[in-house]
Amino acid sequence: MKIIVCVKQVPDTSGKVAVNPDGTLNRASMAAIINPDDKNAVEAALTLKEETGAEVVIVSMGPPPAEGMLREILAMGADRAVLVSGREFGGSDTFATSQIIAAAINTIGVDKEDIILCGRQAIDGDTAQVGPQIAEKLGLPQVSYVAEIKKEGDSLICKRMLEDGYMTIKVKTPCLLTCIKELNTPRYMSVPGIVDCYSKPLEIFDFNKLKDDPLIELDTIGLKGSPTNIFKSFTPPQKGAGMMLEGADKETCQKLAGILAGKHII
Ligand SMILES: Cc1cc2nc3c(=O)[nH]c(=O)nc-3n(C[C@H](O)[C@H](O)[C@H](O)COP(=O)(O)OP(=O)(O)OC[C@H]3O[C@@H](n4cnc5c(N)ncnc54)[C@H](O)[C@@H]3O)c2cc1C
């Protein structure tokens, strides 16, 4: 049994977000981190590994420096990692990204008992499209927004979060799940894990490695294979400082009503 986890390296947007004059993110000036939801997917895979002895394989598409992030996840306990990287993949939108990752997963191989885990959403692209698109392209059943996973024979029982409650879904493997932060608390790297992580396999899948997969054609990947284009990117204007009125007395209420009436809100 194999658990393949798709992990994206993203800029750390919890601190100061640097934006280029053209409105794009200035990634070079921001620290690179593991996408937060993907850490929950990794933790779920490592927990299932402890229960079942499964092999945990991490897949990331990104530039060569993403290798550091993959070593970090190997130090958390994953068994092997694949970095999908190449000039031909640059400029990919979500359609092309999922096409390339699906081909990489085909190359790794998906067996009857296997599970593919993704984060729900990446904090930079923010579309939540890549996981479901990978499932479609691999022809696998999928459950999104997963907050709990239990293995039961050849199926998984998943608690799926909805806006106003939960849904319990039984899904047969092989399948793809997208994970949310409510699923677990991700572990840290262990000291023995850090020592071991450099002796674990980390393979690079470039265009040549994937080119024979039916999903990969030069017009289905990269900028040329991306049906969406960024039309305009801009930083919204800063909002005003706001005004605070303190007290619940008649005078304050009259003042508030006067301000709202002055702005034609009431
Ligand atoms: C025209 C266009 C050009 C673009 N050019 C570039 C570019 O040159 N460089 C660039 O970095 N981005 C580029 N992007 C953004 C790129 O499309 C997205 O970053 C990427 O497709 C992932 O989408 P997302 O961030 O919305 O991920 P989501 O769909 O929100 O991610 C959901 C989950 O999918 C998995 N996942 C997503 N991306 C990856 C990945 N790369 N590796 C492994 N797992 C992943 C993770 O598990 C993640 O939690 C471009 C977008 C467009 C529209």
The ligand as an SDF file (V2000), in Angstrom:
LIG
                    3D

 53 58  0  0  0  0  0  0  0  0999 V2000
   -1.5740   31.7550  -16.7060 C   0  0  0  0  0  0  0  0  0  0  0  0
   -0.9950   31.2850  -15.4080 C   0  0  0  0  0  0  0  0  0  0  0  0
    0.3620   31.1920  -15.3160 C   0  0  0  0  0  0  0  0  0  0  0  0
    0.9360   30.7480  -14.1210 C   0  0  0  0  0  0  0  0  0  0  0  0
    2.2660   30.6820  -14.0480 N   0  0  0  0  0  0  0  0  0  0  0  0
    2.8540   30.2540  -12.9160 C   0  0  0  0  0  0  0  0  0  0  0  0
    4.2560   30.1470  -12.8210 C   0  0  0  0  0  0  0  0  0  0  0  0
    4.9680   30.4410  -13.7720 O   0  0  0  0  0  0  0  0  0  0  0  0
    4.8030   29.7310  -11.6450 N   0  0  0  0  0  0  0  0  0  0  0  0
    4.0070   29.3960  -10.5760 C   0  0  0  0  0  0  0  0  0  0  0  0
    4.5410   29.0000   -9.5060 O   0  0  0  0  0  0  0  0  0  0  0  0
    2.6800   29.4840  -10.6470 N   0  0  0  0  0  0  0  0  0  0  0  0
    2.0860   29.9060  -11.7780 C   0  0  0  0  0  0  0  0  0  0  0  0
    0.7430   30.0040  -11.8450 N   0  0  0  0  0  0  0  0  0  0  0  0
   -0.0310   29.5990  -10.6950 C   0  0  0  0  0  0  0  0  0  0  0  0
   -0.2930   28.1250  -10.8250 C   0  0  0  0  0  0  0  0  0  0  0  0
   -1.3160   27.8750  -11.7080 O   0  0  0  0  0  0  0  0  0  0  0  0
   -0.7470   27.5870   -9.4930 C   0  0  0  0  0  0  0  0  0  0  0  0
    0.1790   27.9570   -8.5170 O   0  0  0  0  0  0  0  0  0  0  0  0
   -0.8070   26.0830   -9.5330 C   0  0  0  0  0  0  0  0  0  0  0  0
   -1.5240   25.6430  -10.6540 O   0  0  0  0  0  0  0  0  0  0  0  0
   -1.4780   25.5250   -8.3120 C   0  0  0  0  0  0  0  0  0  0  0  0
   -2.7380   26.0960   -8.1580 O   0  0  0  0  0  0  0  0  0  0  0  0
   -3.1580   26.6300   -6.7420 P   0  0  0  0  0  0  0  0  0  0  0  0
   -1.9860   27.3410   -6.1510 O   0  0  0  0  0  0  0  0  0  0  0  0
   -4.4240   27.3500   -6.8710 O   0  0  0  0  0  0  0  0  0  0  0  0
   -3.3190   25.2600   -5.9430 O   0  0  0  0  0  0  0  0  0  0  0  0
   -4.6120   24.6440   -5.2640 P   0  0  0  0  0  0  0  0  0  0  0  0
   -5.4830   24.0510   -6.3020 O   0  0  0  0  0  0  0  0  0  0  0  0
   -5.2340   25.6330   -4.3210 O   0  0  0  0  0  0  0  0  0  0  0  0
   -3.8680   23.4930   -4.4590 O   0  0  0  0  0  0  0  0  0  0  0  0
   -4.5850   22.3880   -3.8990 C   0  0  0  0  0  0  0  0  0  0  0  0
   -3.6100   21.2820   -3.5900 C   0  0  0  0  0  0  0  0  0  0  0  0
   -3.0620   20.7550   -4.8120 O   0  0  0  0  0  0  0  0  0  0  0  0
   -1.7110   20.3330   -4.5710 C   0  0  0  0  0  0  0  0  0  0  0  0
   -0.7950   21.1420   -5.3900 N   0  0  0  0  0  0  0  0  0  0  0  0
   -1.0070   22.3440   -5.9640 C   0  0  0  0  0  0  0  0  0  0  0  0
    0.0780   22.7580   -6.6280 N   0  0  0  0  0  0  0  0  0  0  0  0
    1.0140   21.7920   -6.4680 C   0  0  0  0  0  0  0  0  0  0  0  0
    2.3590   21.6270   -6.8930 C   0  0  0  0  0  0  0  0  0  0  0  0
    2.9810   22.5560   -7.6360 N   0  0  0  0  0  0  0  0  0  0  0  0
    3.0260   20.5020   -6.5320 N   0  0  0  0  0  0  0  0  0  0  0  0
    2.4060   19.5380   -5.7810 C   0  0  0  0  0  0  0  0  0  0  0  0
    1.1400   19.6440   -5.3220 N   0  0  0  0  0  0  0  0  0  0  0  0
    0.4520   20.7590   -5.6780 C   0  0  0  0  0  0  0  0  0  0  0  0
   -1.4320   20.5620   -3.0950 C   0  0  0  0  0  0  0  0  0  0  0  0
   -1.7570   19.3980   -2.3930 O   0  0  0  0  0  0  0  0  0  0  0  0
   -2.4030   21.7050   -2.7660 C   0  0  0  0  0  0  0  0  0  0  0  0
   -2.7230   21.7730   -1.3870 O   0  0  0  0  0  0  0  0  0  0  0  0
    0.1210   30.4250  -13.0020 C   0  0  0  0  0  0  0  0  0  0  0  0
   -1.2680   30.5430  -13.1200 C   0  0  0  0  0  0  0  0  0  0  0  0
   -1.8220   30.9750  -14.3170 C   0  0  0  0  0  0  0  0  0  0  0  0
   -3.3070   31.1010  -14.4120 C   0  0  0  0  0  0  0  0  0  0  0  0
  1  2  1  0
  2  3  1  0
  2 52  2  0
  3  4  2  0
  4  5  1  0
  4 50  1  0
  5  6  2  0
  6  7  1  0
  6 13  1  0
  7  8  2  0
  7  9  1  0
  9 10  1  0
 10 11  2  0
 10 12  1  0
 12 13  2  0
 13 14  1  0
 14 15  1  0
 14 50  1  0
 15 16  1  0
 16 17  1  0
 16 18  1  0
 18 19  1  0
 18 20  1  0
 20 21  1  0
 20 22  1  0
 22 23  1  0
 23 24  1  0
 24 25  2  0
 24 26  1  0
 24 27  1  0
 27 28  1  0
 28 29  2  0
 28 30  1  0
 28 31  1  0
 31 32  1  0
 32 33  1  0
 33 34  1  0
 33 48  1  0
 34 35  1  0
 35 36  1  0
 35 46  1  0
 36 37  1  0
 36 45  1  0
 37 38  2  0
 38 39  1  0
 39 40  1  0
 39 45  2  0
 40 41  1  0
 40 42  2  0
 42 43  1  0
 43 44  2  0
 44 45  1  0
 46 47  1  0
 46 48  1  0
 48 49  1  0
 50 51  2  0
 51 52  1  0
 52 53  1  0
M  END
$$$$
